[in-house]
Amino acid sequence: MKALPELLETGVRDALRHLYGPDASEQEITLQSTRKEFEGEFTVVTFPLTRLAKKKPEVIAEEIGARLKETLEEVKDFNVIKGFLNLVIADRYWMDFLLQSGVREGFGHVAGGKDKVVVEFASPNTNKPLHLGHIRNILLGWSTSKLLEATGHDVVRVQIINNRGIAICKSMLAWQRYGNGAVPEKAGVKADHFVGDYYIKFEQHFQEEYKAWQKSDEAAAILEEKNKKDLSPADFWKGYKNTYFNENSDLGRAAKEMLLRWEDGEPETVALWNRMNDWVYEGFDETYERLGVSFDKNYYESETYLLGKDMIDAGLDKGVFYRKEDGSVFVDLTDAKLDQKAILRADGTSLYITQDLGTARLRYDDFGAKRMVYTVGDEQNYHFQVLFEILKRLEEPYADGLFHLSYGMVDLPTGRMKSREGTVVDADDLMDEVIQEAYQSSLERESTSELSDTERREIIQKIGMAALKFQIIKVGPQKRMIFDPKESVDLQGQTGPYVQNAYVRTRAVWRKAGQRDLSQAAGYTQLEPAERELISLLYAYPGLLNDAAANYDPSMVAMYCYELAKNLHKFWHDVSILGADTEAAVAFRLYLCQAVGNVLKSGMGILGIEMPERM
Ligand code: ARG
């Protein structure tokens, strides 16, 4: 079967030549999908044709429309709205498409053959458990990776785990001092939460120490000497906290000494560091598994934080970087509307950006991919602009294939997520909460009452996770958003469960159908409007996946699934399936349900969402 856009384009060109002469061969033809409010599926825009035809756009549209209807069996009818020629595709074309391609499992997916892409997502720090922001990150990164895979790319999923530095040393120190040898298993606490709790414990003790110290003579002298702006003591101490940590605090000193011992490879410190990080990884893995995601390779900051220095030397030789008198290394990006940016400290130690330079190269060496996607929150937009610009100037072979998949904050409706105050919404708790919501809302339905308890629990898990994932992925990555657990499970809303319910219907009708003569489907002759809409939507699926992948935007897939589900529900109400007048209609509609079910399952699968057979 020839694809419609090409077929129509050829048809329009032939019509132009026939109507307006040979110059038409060079003419650019603009074809779009028809706007919802008009009849038709494809629209030819005739405004650009006025020079060629020397007629008004609406006249041109009429003439081309008439010609197409006459010459192309695929064009059933047309209508003209100003300079827009809306084409109605023949029923036969849609029916053949559905029965030949649409019903195939895997329809829309490309088998492979496109380039390799490294997709980074999650990339947590090991001093704290994962929170709501990480959930958005993970869902976006994962679904984008699936989308790239579905469109034929070879995908490598990676994360960088920031497992070193002062933060984890705080947790280690607190565990040493206040832990009394406790371990997560005995404490009955999920292992990453266990370590996170010691980070919080450190902060609490540090605050107490700071408060008490503020009464000391040393503090009084500092207040006297440094409070130049005459702030109230409370305000002054608020701003002084970091300096206190670095210069006056016993706990701060102890934590920094621990970091130095770690950097020296002192065995006892390294052992403790290993032990606590292992707990954190174990906890992370549990959360990842629950979210249904995995990685091909983990990078660890402890192994990459010294990388990038050789690239700095190369960049100095090339004149991309310059060294200041104090020994620090800078890059001047002012001509790219970015700043002068430090990339190596005066003491020769590396910065966040230094290791990202080295890690980019390392990943290229590991996988040879010329495209890399970084899923990281929009507070790091500047960092990635700088990173990508530097890699370009260093003429790295993958420099043109870099993309920062940036995303906005997620809040809860009640404003419960205030990361500044440290009351973040924990990822594990949030999953529990959404599943609880899904359970509550399932009590209002009776459709699953004939199932066993285990089956029902499994279904509720699937509904809850679908609710969470869909609600987050459906929002364009760049937008800030509010996640409302209650709203996310609403079976009537623009939600994951709403889409699942459409899928469940497509399955239920097949279970109920019993033995039917499906070969009759080919004898179906005239489509109902609801059927047309469904089929033309199905037809658009492969193109939609390509567009979404080109934009790194899985929200387009979510919105597509919602549209398809909505049209399935409409079809369900408008058209009788098993009670249709003819066996041909019954068989055709069963196939239509099958095709819609397959595509819903495929599209939602890209989003990491599983479909229940009943709900
Ligand atoms: N762990 C970092 C954070 O939580 C994010 C790392 C992002 N990835 C990267 N390659 N820089 O802020």
Residues whose N, C-alpha, C, O or C-beta is under 5 A from the ligand:
A	BS01	LIG	S123 P124 N125 I160 N162 D356 V376
